């Protein structure tokens, strides 16, 4: 009892409990509003056979292997072998998808720092990779809207003006940030050096972090066209996974509607902050866009829970493979 009350409110245990409580609350509100048919949920899960899961897992593996290739391409660190980077990439995706409030993002710099890669390089790689992900995912979404507009449901068609405007703004911002990334960092450094800002709290600390980031960008090798196409194939595998999954669960749903609705879910997942394993918030996104393609709300929630359960299962598998590859590659390095 004494040990329980000695736990601080800022401790990881309390933060974890808060995350679970928030996720549970969001999920219960969703169930209360939409309604849940457990039989439908069970039905959707039973529709997938073992070989279906194997086929569905392949695009996820390929996507994350390509992410590892992209990471290695940008870092160009001689001590980083291919399997080592694949292990790091798999573990990173495992923690990002399960750990709440984006705290899993810290896995990448921690793992790469153990390989002797400076924090500045890791932060720079993370920012550039995220910008390429935004650039490519939004490009695919807008292109799909242009090509398949006539085949979409009226609800999805009504989302076009907002999606088009917001998408173009994001594309412009991502391109500018990629091309002039060092320019913007240096502007902030010079602004902080102005006499008027000498009294700004933590000014020196902020300047130090910006200088580290500038050094990271300077050492980063960015092959624009190669990275763009590599990122394109990463997201193409995500689209293939979504189309195959929905073809197995709801064959009557057109693949054009799947590409657009799940493309919007994938985009929102990049900018949203989720609780533990995305419980509650992921289901909410799925329900909104499944209803937008004509699925009844109770069926939409049952399907959303089934899809999220499959995604969590694949995340656990990815983490297991990542841990095994990471451990095996460390043994190889030690023997060499």
N, C-alpha and C positions, 0 to 999 in steps of 0.2 A: 504493500500500500504506500509506503514511504517513497519507494522508487517511482511509483506511478505519478504521485504529486510533484516529484522533482523534475518531471519532463517539462521543458520550456515550450511555450506556445509557438516558438519559431523552429522547433526541432523537426527533423525529417519525419518522425513518427506522426506528429500532430498535423504537419502539412499533408501527409498521406491520408490521414483520417478525414481531413477537410475536403480533399480532392474526391475521395470516395463518397462522402456525404453530398457534395454538390452534384456529382454524376448521378447518384441515386435519386436526388430530388428532381433533376431535369428529366430523368427517365420516368419517374412516377407521374409527373405533370403531363408528359407526352402520352402515357398510357391512359390517364384520366380524360384527356381531351379527345384522343383518337379512338381508344378502345383496343383491346388485344384479344385475338383469337389464338390460343396456344395450339389448338389442333392444326390450324393453317401453318403456323410456324414449324411445327413438327413435320407437316406434309412437305414443306419446301426443303427441309434438311434431308428428308428421306428420298427426295427425288435425285439427289447426287450420289452416285456410286463411287467406289474407291478409285476406279480408273478415271472418272470425271475429275476428282480432286487432283490426281496426278497431272492430267492435261492442264487444269487451271493453274497449278503451281508453277508450271514451266515458264509462262510469260513473266511471272514475278521474279523467278530466279534470273532469267535473261536480263530483265530490266535492272536488277541490282548488280549483276556482273558488269553491265555497261556503265553503271554509276561508278563502280570501282575503276574501270578503265579510264573514265573521265577524270576521276580524282588523281590517278597516277599520271595521266597526261599533263595535268596542270602543275603537279608538284615536281615531277622529273627528279625524284630523289633516288640515288643509286642503290641505297640499302633496302628500298621497298620492293620486294618481290611481288609478282602478280597475285599469288595465293594469299600473301599477307594482306594486301590491299582488299582482296575479296572478303576475307574474314573481317576486316575492319568495317567495310561497307555493310555487310550483313548485320553485324552487331549494332552498328549505328542505326540502321533502319528498325531493328528490334526495339531499341531504347526510345527512339523518336515516337514510335507508334504506341508504346505502352506507358511510358513515364508521363505524368500529367504536367500541364502548364509549360510545355515546350522545354522542360528541363533536360530531356534526352538529347537535345542539340549539343549539350556540353560533352557528349561522348566522343565526338569526332576530334576536337582539340586535345582531349585527354589521351586518347589512344595514339594519336599522331605524335604527341609530345614524347611518349615513351619510345617512339622510333627515332628521336633526335631531330624532329622537324620543329622549327621555331613557331611559337604561338602566332606570330604575325602572319606567316605563310598560311597557317590553318584558317585563321579568320578571313583572310583574303580569298582563299579557295571557297570557303563556305558562302561568302557574299556573292561571288561570281557564279557559283553553281546555282544558288537560289534565283539569281537574276535570269540565268539561262532557262531554268525551269519555268519561271513566270512567262518569259518571252515565248517559249515554244508551246506551252500548254494553252496560253491565250490565243496564239496564232492558230493552233489546231481547232480550238473552239469556234473562233470567228469564221475560219474557212469552212468548217462543217455547217455552220449556220447559213452561210452564203449558198453552199451546194445543195443542202437538204431542206431548205426553208419550206418548200411546198409539201414535203412529206411529214412535217411536224404537226403535233396537236395544236389547237388554237391557243391553249395556255402557254406553251413554249413559244409560239409565234408572238404572243403579246409581250414576252420578255426581251424580244430582239432590240428595241430602241435603247433600253437601259444597258443591255449586255454589249451592244455595239459601241455606245459612247464610253462606257467604263473600260471596255477591252482596248479600244484605241488609245485611251489615256494611259493605261498600264503599259502597253507596247511602247509608246513614246518614252515614258519614264524609264522603263527597263533599258531601252536602247541608249538613252542619254547617260544613264548611270554606268552602263558597261563601257561606253566609248570614252567618257570623261571622268572615270572613277577617281583617278589621282588628282585631277583638276579640282574636283569638289572637296576632297579631303584637304588639299593645300589651302583652299579658300577659307575653310573653317579654322585651320591653324593660324592663318594670318589675321583673321578676325579676332581670335583669342589673344593675339599678341598686341592688339590695340590698347593704348593706355586706359581707355574708358572701361575696359573689361578686366582690369587688373584686380578689382575687388570681387570678381565673380567667384563664388564658392567652388573649390576643387578645380580651379582653372588649370593648374599645373598638371594635375592627374589626367584631366581630359585631353590636354595637349599631348601628354606622353602617350596616351592610347591612340590618338590620331596619328602621331608620328610612327608608331609601331605598325598601324594599318597601312600607312603610306609605304613603309619599307616592305611590307608584305605584298602589296600591289606591284611594287617595283620588281620584286624577285619572281613574280608569278608569270608563267608562260601561258598566254591565252591565244590559242589558235582558233580565231573566231568562227570560220566556216566549219572546221572539223568538229568543234565543240557543239555548234548548232545542230549539225546532222546527227552527232552522237546523242545529244539530248532529244532530238526528234525520235530516234529509234527507241530511246528509253520510254517516251510517252506513247509511242505506237504500240509497244508491248502492253502498256496499261490499258489502252483502248481495246486491244485484242482480248485481254482478260475479261473486261467488262462485257463485251459483245458475246463471248462464248458463255459466260456465266448466266446472262439474262436469256440467252437462247435455250439454256438447259432449264431455267426456272419458269420463264414465261415465253414460250415460243411465239405466241400471238403478238408480242410487242415488237414493232419494227426496229431494226438495228440502228436506223437513223435517229430515232427518238432516244435510244440508249446512249449513243455517242454524245448527243447534246446534253441530256439530263445528267449523265454521270460525269461528263466533262465539266459541267458547272459545279458538281459536288467536289471533284478533284481540285478545281481552282479554289473554291472556298476553303477546302482543307489546308491549303498552303498558307492562308492568312488567318485562319481561326486558331484560337487557343482552346484546347480540349482538356477535359479532366482525365482520370485514369482510363487508359485504353480507348479514349473517345466515347465512353459509355454515355448515352443520353444525347450528346450533341451530334454524333454520327448518325444515330437513328433519326433524329430530327431532320437532318439534311436529306437523308434517303427518303423519308416519308413525304417531305415537301415536293421533291422532284419526281417521285414515283406517282404521286397524285397528279402532278402536272402532265404525265403521259397517259392518264386515264385509269389508273389502278385505284380501286376503292380504298378508303383510308384504313379500315381494319386490316385488309389484305396487305396494304402498303407497309404497315408497322410490322406485321408478321414476316414479310419478306425482308424488311430492313434488319430485323433481329437475326434472321437466318444468314443474310449476307455479312453482317458484322461478325457473327460467330465464325464464319468461314475465314474472314480476313484476320481475326485474332489467332485462329488455328494456324494459318499460314505464317503469321508473324512469329509465333512460337517456334515453328519449324525452321524459319529463316534464322532466328536467334540461335537455335541448336546447331544448325550447320555452320553458322558464323563462328560460334565458340569452338567447334571441333576444328575448323580450318585454321582459326587463329592459333589454337594450341599446337596443332601439327606444324604450322609454319614456324612457330617459335622454337620447337624442338629441332627443326632442320637448321635454323640459324645458329643455335647453340652447338650443334654437332659440327657445323662448318667452322 
